[in-house]
């Protein structure tokens, strides 16, 4: 099955863009590798237990921001 999205070079104009949603967003399972690229300014022992669902307020605000981004990117031909 051929993908409907493809990229052939770095200089042609952008033709498609997907904007997702934050619904059901979660903090990742915390281990040393996750800590090394997500929470580099925090001590591992201070953040080792934060995995799980994000606060609904953060999810709602993120979805609002993503909706605004999608509207900015929407171009009609």
PyMOL Python script that loads the backbone (N, CA, C, O; Angstrom):
from pymol import cmd

cmd.read_pdbstr("""\
ATOM      1  N   UNK A   1       0.839  -1.184   0.000  1.00  0.00           N
ATOM      2  CA  UNK A   1       0.000   0.000   0.000  1.00  0.00           C
ATOM      3  C   UNK A   1       0.884   1.247   0.000  1.00  0.00           C
ATOM      4  O   UNK A   1       1.788   1.366   0.826  1.00  0.00           O
ATOM      5  N   UNK A   2       0.631   2.153  -0.901  1.00  0.00           N
ATOM      6  CA  UNK A   2       1.421   3.364  -1.031  1.00  0.00           C
ATOM      7  C   UNK A   2       0.883   4.447  -0.095  1.00  0.00           C
ATOM      8  O   UNK A   2      -0.328   4.651  -0.006  1.00  0.00           O
ATOM      9  N   UNK A   3       1.789   5.139   0.601  1.00  0.00           N
ATOM     10  CA  UNK A   3       1.402   6.233   1.489  1.00  0.00           C
ATOM     11  C   UNK A   3       0.953   7.438   0.674  1.00  0.00           C
ATOM     12  O   UNK A   3       1.498   7.700  -0.398  1.00  0.00           O
ATOM     13  N   UNK A   4      -0.034   8.169   1.172  1.00  0.00           N
ATOM     14  CA  UNK A   4      -0.494   9.374   0.477  1.00  0.00           C
ATOM     15  C   UNK A   4       0.374  10.577   0.818  1.00  0.00           C
ATOM     16  O   UNK A   4       0.230  11.638   0.210  1.00  0.00           O
ATOM     17  N   UNK A   5       1.273  10.423   1.782  1.00  0.00           N
ATOM     18  CA  UNK A   5       2.167  11.508   2.176  1.00  0.00           C
ATOM     19  C   UNK A   5       3.586  11.092   1.826  1.00  0.00           C
ATOM     20  O   UNK A   5       4.020   9.984   2.142  1.00  0.00           O
ATOM     21  N   UNK A   6       4.297  11.991   1.173  1.00  0.00           N
ATOM     22  CA  UNK A   6       5.688  11.678   0.849  1.00  0.00           C
ATOM     23  C   UNK A   6       6.502  12.962   0.768  1.00  0.00           C
ATOM     24  O   UNK A   6       5.960  14.054   0.597  1.00  0.00           O
ATOM     25  N   UNK A   7       7.795  12.806   0.891  1.00  0.00           N
ATOM     26  CA  UNK A   7       8.717  13.929   0.797  1.00  0.00           C
ATOM     27  C   UNK A   7       9.865  13.497  -0.097  1.00  0.00           C
ATOM     28  O   UNK A   7      10.456  12.439   0.118  1.00  0.00           O
ATOM     29  N   UNK A   8      10.186  14.310  -1.101  1.00  0.00           N
ATOM     30  CA  UNK A   8      11.230  13.933  -2.042  1.00  0.00           C
ATOM     31  C   UNK A   8      12.463  14.825  -1.958  1.00  0.00           C
ATOM     32  O   UNK A   8      13.536  14.446  -2.426  1.00  0.00           O
ATOM     33  N   UNK A   9      12.317  16.002  -1.366  1.00  0.00           N
ATOM     34  CA  UNK A   9      13.473  16.874  -1.238  1.00  0.00           C
ATOM     35  C   UNK A   9      13.184  17.941  -0.174  1.00  0.00           C
ATOM     36  O   UNK A   9      12.096  17.978   0.400  1.00  0.00           O
ATOM     37  N   UNK A  10      14.149  18.784   0.073  1.00  0.00           N
ATOM     38  CA  UNK A  10      14.028  19.794   1.121  1.00  0.00           C
ATOM     39  C   UNK A  10      13.699  21.189   0.602  1.00  0.00           C
ATOM     40  O   UNK A  10      13.647  22.132   1.391  1.00  0.00           O
ATOM     41  N   UNK A  11      13.475  21.347  -0.698  1.00  0.00           N
ATOM     42  CA  UNK A  11      13.312  22.696  -1.227  1.00  0.00           C
ATOM     43  C   UNK A  11      11.979  22.943  -1.923  1.00  0.00           C
ATOM     44  O   UNK A  11      11.656  24.097  -2.204  1.00  0.00           O
ATOM     45  N   UNK A  12      11.203  21.928  -2.208  1.00  0.00           N
ATOM     46  CA  UNK A  12       9.882  22.168  -2.803  1.00  0.00           C
ATOM     47  C   UNK A  12       8.925  22.743  -1.758  1.00  0.00           C
ATOM     48  O   UNK A  12       9.119  22.528  -0.562  1.00  0.00           O
ATOM     49  N   UNK A  13       7.904  23.465  -2.191  1.00  0.00           N
ATOM     50  CA  UNK A  13       6.938  24.024  -1.238  1.00  0.00           C
ATOM     51  C   UNK A  13       6.202  22.916  -0.475  1.00  0.00           C
ATOM     52  O   UNK A  13       5.958  21.833  -1.007  1.00  0.00           O
ATOM     53  N   UNK A  14       5.860  23.207   0.763  1.00  0.00           N
ATOM     54  CA  UNK A  14       5.082  22.287   1.579  1.00  0.00           C
ATOM     55  C   UNK A  14       3.705  22.129   0.958  1.00  0.00           C
ATOM     56  O   UNK A  14       3.043  23.120   0.652  1.00  0.00           O
ATOM     57  N   UNK A  15       3.272  20.895   0.772  1.00  0.00           N
ATOM     58  CA  UNK A  15       1.980  20.645   0.155  1.00  0.00           C
ATOM     59  C   UNK A  15       0.940  20.148   1.153  1.00  0.00           C
ATOM     60  O   UNK A  15      -0.254  20.390   0.977  1.00  0.00           O
ATOM     61  N   UNK A  16       1.379  19.462   2.188  1.00  0.00           N
ATOM     62  CA  UNK A  16       0.453  18.934   3.180  1.00  0.00           C
ATOM     63  C   UNK A  16       1.047  19.066   4.572  1.00  0.00           C
ATOM     64  O   UNK A  16       2.263  19.047   4.757  1.00  0.00           O
ATOM     65  N   UNK A  17       0.165  19.199   5.533  1.00  0.00           N
ATOM     66  CA  UNK A  17       0.598  19.265   6.917  1.00  0.00           C
ATOM     67  C   UNK A  17      -0.514  18.687   7.784  1.00  0.00           C
ATOM     68  O   UNK A  17      -1.683  19.028   7.599  1.00  0.00           O
ATOM     69  N   UNK A  18      -0.170  17.830   8.714  1.00  0.00           N
ATOM     70  CA  UNK A  18      -1.145  17.246   9.626  1.00  0.00           C
ATOM     71  C   UNK A  18      -0.986  17.888  10.998  1.00  0.00           C
ATOM     72  O   UNK A  18       0.130  18.025  11.500  1.00  0.00           O
ATOM     73  N   UNK A  19      -2.093  18.279  11.598  1.00  0.00           N
ATOM     74  CA  UNK A  19      -2.089  18.818  12.955  1.00  0.00           C
ATOM     75  C   UNK A  19      -2.905  17.855  13.804  1.00  0.00           C
ATOM     76  O   UNK A  19      -4.070  17.587  13.508  1.00  0.00           O
ATOM     77  N   UNK A  20      -2.296  17.343  14.848  1.00  0.00           N
ATOM     78  CA  UNK A  20      -2.955  16.365  15.711  1.00  0.00           C
ATOM     79  C   UNK A  20      -3.744  17.020  16.824  1.00  0.00           C
ATOM     80  O   UNK A  20      -4.019  18.220  16.792  1.00  0.00           O
ATOM     81  N   UNK A  21      -4.102  16.216  17.807  1.00  0.00           N
ATOM     82  CA  UNK A  21      -4.820  16.698  18.982  1.00  0.00           C
ATOM     83  C   UNK A  21      -4.079  16.214  20.234  1.00  0.00           C
ATOM     84  O   UNK A  21      -3.294  15.268  20.180  1.00  0.00           O
ATOM     85  N   UNK A  22      -4.344  16.876  21.348  1.00  0.00           N
ATOM     86  CA  UNK A  22      -3.679  16.528  22.603  1.00  0.00           C
ATOM     87  C   UNK A  22      -4.545  15.637  23.492  1.00  0.00           C
ATOM     88  O   UNK A  22      -4.109  15.242  24.573  1.00  0.00           O
ATOM     89  N   UNK A  23      -5.753  15.318  23.060  1.00  0.00           N
ATOM     90  CA  UNK A  23      -6.650  14.485  23.852  1.00  0.00           C
ATOM     91  C   UNK A  23      -5.950  13.176  24.232  1.00  0.00           C
ATOM     92  O   UNK A  23      -5.309  12.539  23.397  1.00  0.00           O
ATOM     93  N   UNK A  24      -6.080  12.795  25.472  1.00  0.00           N
ATOM     94  CA  UNK A  24      -5.453  11.585  26.035  1.00  0.00           C
ATOM     95  C   UNK A  24      -3.934  11.698  26.133  1.00  0.00           C
ATOM     96  O   UNK A  24      -3.244  10.681  26.206  1.00  0.00           O
ATOM     97  N   UNK A  25      -3.404  12.927  26.137  1.00  0.00           N
ATOM     98  CA  UNK A  25      -1.959  13.114  26.274  1.00  0.00           C
ATOM     99  C   UNK A  25      -1.514  12.611  27.651  1.00  0.00           C
ATOM    100  O   UNK A  25      -2.223  12.751  28.648  1.00  0.00           O
ATOM    101  N   UNK A  26      -0.329  12.028  27.669  1.00  0.00           N
ATOM    102  CA  UNK A  26       0.213  11.459  28.898  1.00  0.00           C
ATOM    103  C   UNK A  26       1.685  11.833  29.031  1.00  0.00           C
ATOM    104  O   UNK A  26       2.370  12.068  28.035  1.00  0.00           O
ATOM    105  N   UNK A  27       2.156  11.885  30.261  1.00  0.00           N
ATOM    106  CA  UNK A  27       3.594  11.955  30.473  1.00  0.00           C
ATOM    107  C   UNK A  27       4.151  10.581  30.123  1.00  0.00           C
ATOM    108  O   UNK A  27       3.525   9.571  30.442  1.00  0.00           O
ATOM    109  N   UNK A  28       5.303  10.518  29.481  1.00  0.00           N
ATOM    110  CA  UNK A  28       5.858   9.218  29.088  1.00  0.00           C
ATOM    111  C   UNK A  28       6.309   8.422  30.305  1.00  0.00           C
ATOM    112  O   UNK A  28       6.499   8.975  31.388  1.00  0.00           O
ATOM    113  N   UNK A  29       6.478   7.120  30.114  1.00  0.00           N
ATOM    114  CA  UNK A  29       7.068   6.295  31.161  1.00  0.00           C
ATOM    115  C   UNK A  29       8.456   6.844  31.446  1.00  0.00           C
ATOM    116  O   UNK A  29       9.270   7.016  30.538  1.00  0.00           O
ATOM    117  N   UNK A  30       8.710   7.113  32.702  1.00  0.00           N
ATOM    118  CA  UNK A  30       9.953   7.787  33.050  1.00  0.00           C
ATOM    119  C   UNK A  30      11.050   6.765  33.340  1.00  0.00           C
ATOM    120  O   UNK A  30      10.926   5.928  34.235  1.00  0.00           O
ATOM    121  N   UNK A  31      12.107   6.855  32.571  1.00  0.00           N
ATOM    122  CA  UNK A  31      13.323   6.105  32.841  1.00  0.00           C
ATOM    123  C   UNK A  31      14.492   7.027  32.526  1.00  0.00           C
ATOM    124  O   UNK A  31      14.285   8.185  32.165  1.00  0.00           O
ATOM    125  N   UNK A  32      15.658   6.552  32.653  1.00  0.00           N
ATOM    126  CA  UNK A  32      16.831   7.435  32.466  1.00  0.00           C
ATOM    127  C   UNK A  32      16.926   7.981  31.036  1.00  0.00           C
ATOM    128  O   UNK A  32      17.365   9.114  30.842  1.00  0.00           O
ATOM    129  N   UNK A  33      16.522   7.195  30.037  1.00  0.00           N
ATOM    130  CA  UNK A  33      16.610   7.693  28.661  1.00  0.00           C
ATOM    131  C   UNK A  33      15.574   8.783  28.409  1.00  0.00           C
ATOM    132  O   UNK A  33      15.879   9.777  27.749  1.00  0.00           O
ATOM    133  N   UNK A  34      14.351   8.619  28.923  1.00  0.00           N
ATOM    134  CA  UNK A  34      13.332   9.659  28.783  1.00  0.00           C
ATOM    135  C   UNK A  34      13.785  10.924  29.495  1.00  0.00           C
ATOM    136  O   UNK A  34      13.615  12.031  28.985  1.00  0.00           O
ATOM    137  N   UNK A  35      14.356  10.750  30.663  1.00  0.00           N
ATOM    138  CA  UNK A  35      14.853  11.899  31.420  1.00  0.00           C
ATOM    139  C   UNK A  35      15.912  12.661  30.638  1.00  0.00           C
ATOM    140  O   UNK A  35      15.962  13.890  30.702  1.00  0.00           O
ATOM    141  N   UNK A  36      16.751  11.956  29.907  1.00  0.00           N
ATOM    142  CA  UNK A  36      17.866  12.597  29.208  1.00  0.00           C
ATOM    143  C   UNK A  36      17.427  13.511  28.070  1.00  0.00           C
ATOM    144  O   UNK A  36      18.185  14.401  27.684  1.00  0.00           O
ATOM    145  N   UNK A  37      16.217  13.318  27.514  1.00  0.00           N
ATOM    146  CA  UNK A  37      15.802  14.220  26.431  1.00  0.00           C
ATOM    147  C   UNK A  37      14.520  14.990  26.722  1.00  0.00           C
ATOM    148  O   UNK A  37      14.183  15.891  25.954  1.00  0.00           O
ATOM    149  N   UNK A  38      13.788  14.683  27.792  1.00  0.00           N
ATOM    150  CA  UNK A  38      12.550  15.420  28.092  1.00  0.00           C
ATOM    151  C   UNK A  38      12.688  16.372  29.276  1.00  0.00           C
ATOM    152  O   UNK A  38      12.095  17.451  29.282  1.00  0.00           O
ATOM    153  N   UNK A  39      13.463  15.976  30.268  1.00  0.00           N
ATOM    154  CA  UNK A  39      13.503  16.731  31.519  1.00  0.00           C
ATOM    155  C   UNK A  39      14.945  16.968  31.957  1.00  0.00           C
ATOM    156  O   UNK A  39      15.311  16.676  33.095  1.00  0.00           O
ATOM    157  N   UNK A  40      15.734  17.481  31.075  1.00  0.00           N
ATOM    158  CA  UNK A  40      17.168  17.612  31.339  1.00  0.00           C
ATOM    159  C   UNK A  40      17.497  18.594  32.456  1.00  0.00           C
ATOM    160  O   UNK A  40      18.577  18.518  33.040  1.00  0.00           O
ATOM    161  N   UNK A  41      16.589  19.514  32.764  1.00  0.00           N
ATOM    162  CA  UNK A  41      16.875  20.498  33.815  1.00  0.00           C
ATOM    163  C   UNK A  41      16.427  20.033  35.190  1.00  0.00           C
ATOM    164  O   UNK A  41      16.666  20.724  36.180  1.00  0.00           O
ATOM    165  N   UNK A  42      15.787  18.883  35.271  1.00  0.00           N
ATOM    166  CA  UNK A  42      15.288  18.356  36.542  1.00  0.00           C
ATOM    167  C   UNK A  42      16.115  17.158  36.983  1.00  0.00           C
ATOM    168  O   UNK A  42      16.636  16.413  36.153  1.00  0.00           O
ATOM    169  N   UNK A  43      16.233  16.978  38.293  1.00  0.00           N
ATOM    170  CA  UNK A  43      16.899  15.785  38.809  1.00  0.00           C
ATOM    171  C   UNK A  43      15.988  14.583  38.596  1.00  0.00           C
ATOM    172  O   UNK A  43      14.774  14.674  38.780  1.00  0.00           O
ATOM    173  N   UNK A  44      16.578  13.464  38.209  1.00  0.00           N
ATOM    174  CA  UNK A  44      15.799  12.257  37.906  1.00  0.00           C
ATOM    175  C   UNK A  44      14.929  11.848  39.087  1.00  0.00           C
ATOM    176  O   UNK A  44      13.766  11.496  38.888  1.00  0.00           O
ATOM    177  N   UNK A  45      15.442  11.882  40.283  1.00  0.00           N
ATOM    178  CA  UNK A  45      14.674  11.457  41.456  1.00  0.00           C
ATOM    179  C   UNK A  45      13.450  12.346  41.689  1.00  0.00           C
ATOM    180  O   UNK A  45      12.466  11.888  42.269  1.00  0.00           O
ATOM    181  N   UNK A  46      13.493  13.596  41.251  1.00  0.00           N
ATOM    182  CA  UNK A  46      12.363  14.516  41.443  1.00  0.00           C
ATOM    183  C   UNK A  46      11.221  14.275  40.460  1.00  0.00           C
ATOM    184  O   UNK A  46      10.090  14.680  40.730  1.00  0.00           O
ATOM    185  N   UNK A  47      11.484  13.632  39.337  1.00  0.00           N
ATOM    186  CA  UNK A  47      10.454  13.472  38.308  1.00  0.00           C
ATOM    187  C   UNK A  47      10.173  12.018  37.962  1.00  0.00           C
ATOM    188  O   UNK A  47       9.405  11.747  37.039  1.00  0.00           O
ATOM    189  N   UNK A  48      10.771  11.084  38.675  1.00  0.00           N
ATOM    190  CA  UNK A  48      10.643   9.666  38.321  1.00  0.00           C
ATOM    191  C   UNK A  48       9.214   9.144  38.451  1.00  0.00           C
ATOM    192  O   UNK A  48       8.890   8.130  37.833  1.00  0.00           O
ATOM    193  N   UNK A  49       8.355   9.788  39.220  1.00  0.00           N
ATOM    194  CA  UNK A  49       6.994   9.282  39.408  1.00  0.00           C
ATOM    195  C   UNK A  49       5.909  10.076  38.709  1.00  0.00           C
ATOM    196  O   UNK A  49       4.743   9.944  39.081  1.00  0.00           O
ATOM    197  N   UNK A  50       6.227  10.893  37.716  1.00  0.00           N
ATOM    198  CA  UNK A  50       5.208  11.768  37.113  1.00  0.00           C
ATOM    199  C   UNK A  50       4.479  11.167  35.930  1.00  0.00           C
ATOM    200  O   UNK A  50       3.623  11.836  35.351  1.00  0.00           O
ATOM    201  N   UNK A  51       4.777   9.936  35.542  1.00  0.00           N
ATOM    202  CA  UNK A  51       4.137   9.374  34.348  1.00  0.00           C
ATOM    203  C   UNK A  51       2.632   9.249  34.556  1.00  0.00           C
ATOM    204  O   UNK A  51       2.150   9.145  35.684  1.00  0.00           O
ATOM    205  N   UNK A  52       1.904   9.261  33.449  1.00  0.00           N
ATOM    206  CA  UNK A  52       0.451   9.123  33.509  1.00  0.00           C
ATOM    207  C   UNK A  52      -0.243  10.277  32.819  1.00  0.00           C
ATOM    208  O   UNK A  52       0.378  11.048  32.088  1.00  0.00           O
ATOM    209  N   UNK A  53      -1.539  10.386  33.061  1.00  0.00           N
ATOM    210  CA  UNK A  53      -2.351  11.404  32.392  1.00  0.00           C
ATOM    211  C   UNK A  53      -1.921  12.815  32.763  1.00  0.00           C
ATOM    212  O   UNK A  53      -1.539  13.087  33.901  1.00  0.00           O
ATOM    213  N   UNK A  54      -1.991  13.705  31.779  1.00  0.00           N
ATOM    214  CA  UNK A  54      -1.740  15.114  32.032  1.00  0.00           C
ATOM    215  C   UNK A  54      -3.012  15.754  32.569  1.00  0.00           C
ATOM    216  O   UNK A  54      -4.111  15.231  32.384  1.00  0.00           O
ATOM    217  N   UNK A  55      -2.852  16.875  33.224  1.00  0.00           N
ATOM    218  CA  UNK A  55      -3.981  17.620  33.758  1.00  0.00           C
ATOM    219  C   UNK A  55      -4.912  18.030  32.607  1.00  0.00           C
ATOM    220  O   UNK A  55      -4.438  18.457  31.554  1.00  0.00           O
ATOM    221  N   UNK A  56      -6.204  17.905  32.798  1.00  0.00           N
ATOM    222  CA  UNK A  56      -7.176  18.207  31.742  1.00  0.00           C
ATOM    223  C   UNK A  56      -7.069  19.657  31.270  1.00  0.00           C
ATOM    224  O   UNK A  56      -7.301  19.939  30.094  1.00  0.00           O
ATOM    225  N   UNK A  57      -6.723  20.567  32.161  1.00  0.00           N
ATOM    226  CA  UNK A  57      -6.563  21.979  31.790  1.00  0.00           C
ATOM    227  C   UNK A  57      -5.455  22.137  30.745  1.00  0.00           C
ATOM    228  O   UNK A  57      -5.596  22.912  29.799  1.00  0.00           O
ATOM    229  N   UNK A  58      -4.363  21.406  30.917  1.00  0.00           N
ATOM    230  CA  UNK A  58      -3.258  21.461  29.955  1.00  0.00           C
ATOM    231  C   UNK A  58      -3.691  20.890  28.619  1.00  0.00           C
ATOM    232  O   UNK A  58      -3.360  21.442  27.570  1.00  0.00           O
ATOM    233  N   UNK A  59      -4.432  19.783  28.646  1.00  0.00           N
ATOM    234  CA  UNK A  59      -4.928  19.171  27.408  1.00  0.00           C
ATOM    235  C   UNK A  59      -5.868  20.123  26.687  1.00  0.00           C
ATOM    236  O   UNK A  59      -5.765  20.293  25.472  1.00  0.00           O
ATOM    237  N   UNK A  60      -6.789  20.749  27.423  1.00  0.00           N
ATOM    238  CA  UNK A  60      -7.737  21.683  26.807  1.00  0.00           C
ATOM    239  C   UNK A  60      -7.031  22.882  26.176  1.00  0.00           C
ATOM    240  O   UNK A  60      -7.358  23.287  25.060  1.00  0.00           O
ATOM    241  N   UNK A  61      -6.062  23.445  26.894  1.00  0.00           N
ATOM    242  CA  UNK A  61      -5.310  24.581  26.350  1.00  0.00           C
ATOM    243  C   UNK A  61      -4.498  24.169  25.127  1.00  0.00           C
ATOM    244  O   UNK A  61      -4.398  24.928  24.163  1.00  0.00           O
ATOM    245  N   UNK A  62      -3.928  22.989  25.163  1.00  0.00           N
ATOM    246  CA  UNK A  62      -3.152  22.501  24.020  1.00  0.00           C
ATOM    247  C   UNK A  62      -4.040  22.292  22.804  1.00  0.00           C
ATOM    248  O   UNK A  62      -3.660  22.657  21.691  1.00  0.00           O
ATOM    249  N   UNK A  63      -5.212  21.712  22.998  1.00  0.00           N
ATOM    250  CA  UNK A  63      -6.140  21.528  21.879  1.00  0.00           C
ATOM    251  C   UNK A  63      -6.584  22.862  21.302  1.00  0.00           C
ATOM    252  O   UNK A  63      -6.738  22.989  20.087  1.00  0.00           O
ATOM    253  N   UNK A  64      -6.788  23.850  22.151  1.00  0.00           N
ATOM    254  CA  UNK A  64      -7.150  25.189  21.674  1.00  0.00           C
ATOM    255  C   UNK A  64      -6.020  25.770  20.812  1.00  0.00           C
ATOM    256  O   UNK A  64      -6.271  26.326  19.743  1.00  0.00           O
ATOM    257  N   UNK A  65      -4.786  25.636  21.284  1.00  0.00           N
ATOM    258  CA  UNK A  65      -3.631  26.129  20.517  1.00  0.00           C
ATOM    259  C   UNK A  65      -3.482  25.378  19.195  1.00  0.00           C
ATOM    260  O   UNK A  65      -3.167  25.983  18.171  1.00  0.00           O
ATOM    261  N   UNK A  66      -3.704  24.075  19.213  1.00  0.00           N
ATOM    262  CA  UNK A  66      -3.601  23.285  17.976  1.00  0.00           C
ATOM    263  C   UNK A  66      -4.693  23.659  16.977  1.00  0.00           C
ATOM    264  O   UNK A  66      -4.448  23.674  15.770  1.00  0.00           O
ATOM    265  N   UNK A  67      -5.894  23.960  17.466  1.00  0.00           N
ATOM    266  CA  UNK A  67      -6.971  24.425  16.576  1.00  0.00           C
ATOM    267  C   UNK A  67      -6.595  25.743  15.910  1.00  0.00           C
ATOM    268  O   UNK A  67      -6.836  25.936  14.718  1.00  0.00           O
ATOM    269  N   UNK A  68      -6.001  26.649  16.688  1.00  0.00           N
ATOM    270  CA  UNK A  68      -5.570  27.935  16.121  1.00  0.00           C
ATOM    271  C   UNK A  68      -4.473  27.731  15.078  1.00  0.00           C
ATOM    272  O   UNK A  68      -4.482  28.373  14.028  1.00  0.00           O
ATOM    273  N   UNK A  69      -3.527  26.833  15.369  1.00  0.00           N
ATOM    274  CA  UNK A  69      -2.466  26.536  14.406  1.00  0.00           C
ATOM    275  C   UNK A  69      -3.053  25.979  13.114  1.00  0.00           C
ATOM    276  O   UNK A  69      -2.641  26.374  12.024  1.00  0.00           O
ATOM    277  N   UNK A  70      -4.008  25.068  13.229  1.00  0.00           N
ATOM    278  CA  UNK A  70      -4.633  24.479  12.039  1.00  0.00           C
ATOM    279  C   UNK A  70      -5.324  25.553  11.200  1.00  0.00           C
ATOM    280  O   UNK A  70      -5.279  25.499   9.971  1.00  0.00           O
ATOM    281  N   UNK A  71      -5.959  26.524  11.850  1.00  0.00           N
ATOM    282  CA  UNK A  71      -6.632  27.609  11.120  1.00  0.00           C
ATOM    283  C   UNK A  71      -5.625  28.495  10.407  1.00  0.00           C
ATOM    284  O   UNK A  71      -5.883  28.964   9.298  1.00  0.00           O
ATOM    285  N   UNK A  72      -4.473  28.730  11.039  1.00  0.00           N
ATOM    286  CA  UNK A  72      -3.425  29.541  10.408  1.00  0.00           C
ATOM    287  C   UNK A  72      -2.862  28.820   9.186  1.00  0.00           C
ATOM    288  O   UNK A  72      -2.565  29.445   8.168  1.00  0.00           O
ATOM    289  N   UNK A  73      -2.721  27.510   9.293  1.00  0.00           N
ATOM    290  CA  UNK A  73      -2.136  26.739   8.191  1.00  0.00           C
ATOM    291  C   UNK A  73      -3.114  26.475   7.060  1.00  0.00           C
ATOM    292  O   UNK A  73      -2.691  26.147   5.951  1.00  0.00           O
ATOM    293  N   UNK A  74      -4.410  26.609   7.309  1.00  0.00           N
ATOM    294  CA  UNK A  74      -5.430  26.290   6.307  1.00  0.00           C
ATOM    295  C   UNK A  74      -5.348  27.281   5.161  1.00  0.00           C
ATOM    296  O   UNK A  74      -5.520  28.483   5.362  1.00  0.00           O
ATOM    297  N   UNK A  75      -5.089  26.790   3.981  1.00  0.00           N
ATOM    298  CA  UNK A  75      -5.017  27.624   2.778  1.00  0.00           C
ATOM    299  C   UNK A  75      -5.950  27.019   1.753  1.00  0.00           C
ATOM    300  O   UNK A  75      -5.860  25.829   1.451  1.00  0.00           O
ATOM    301  N   UNK A  76      -6.831  27.814   1.224  1.00  0.00           N
ATOM    302  CA  UNK A  76      -7.729  27.330   0.181  1.00  0.00           C
ATOM    303  C   UNK A  76      -7.204  27.781  -1.167  1.00  0.00           C
ATOM    304  O   UNK A  76      -6.746  28.912  -1.331  1.00  0.00           O
ATOM    305  N   UNK A  77      -7.278  26.889  -2.111  1.00  0.00           N
ATOM    306  CA  UNK A  77      -6.797  27.223  -3.456  1.00  0.00           C
ATOM    307  C   UNK A  77      -7.901  27.825  -4.290  1.00  0.00           C
ATOM    308  O   UNK A  77      -7.680  28.169  -5.451  1.00  0.00           O
TER     309      UNK A  77
END
""", "prot")
cmd.dss("prot")
cmd.show_as("cartoon", "prot")
cmd.util.cbc("prot")
cmd.orient("prot")
